Amino acid sequence: MEFILNSKKIIYPDIHDLHEELFKAIKVSGSFLHQVNNFEGIPFDKEKYRKQVKEELRYYLKNNEYSDLLLDQLSTLHAGHYIEIKYPELNQIEWAFYNLREIYFKIEEIVNANNIKKEIPFDHKKSLLFGKNLFHVHHNIMNYIDINFDKYLNYKYKSDQSIINELEIFDIKHDGRKPINELFSLFAIKNYYEILEPTKINDNFFRMTGEWLVYQKKDDKYYFIGLFIHPKNDLHDEILYKYIKD
């Protein structure tokens, strides 16, 4: 690929697409964090960890409520840093490895009404969860850093030329002395750090994706239902509805 950067002709034979090159420069694969296989969990004393989780939830939830499912999920996380998520409709089980403290932090944010803009209602009228005062927030978004970074590049840069325009400014800041491969790395890192903070582009905030903590509001209280991976192609939340309807 050839392009002009501040009157300098850049010949980069290994580059086919500037977006792709930025992505490669910072890519951190999170795919290993979710496994669909015959993994067998480590046996543990469930009652011991359930007691520990109840104490934690008493602190974080105050007078709000939680499901037995969430209690079991958090107990498993305390024991082994993973949870087992079953989707009978898909004949599939996934083992998800989560940062437990981040989940407690999200619960605390919700209960204290902090960052309320981050909660997302099930507001699509075709969703089976519509009209039930159900919400979800994302947790453990760093598990999806590769996906989020790719989304951000698509969101911010609509063409190679838009990348080149910003690269030129970046090149000037470094006095034009950085070789192109190092410039790409520094430029990619700059964008990487941008997605870790609330970022506004064209008057809209970029929203990262992650796993779901699903909860319900009822009678001025929160009821925390559980941790979920949203199945692909579940456009109307049918699978999730069958999983949590009870």
Disulfide bonds with the S-S distance in Angstrom:
none
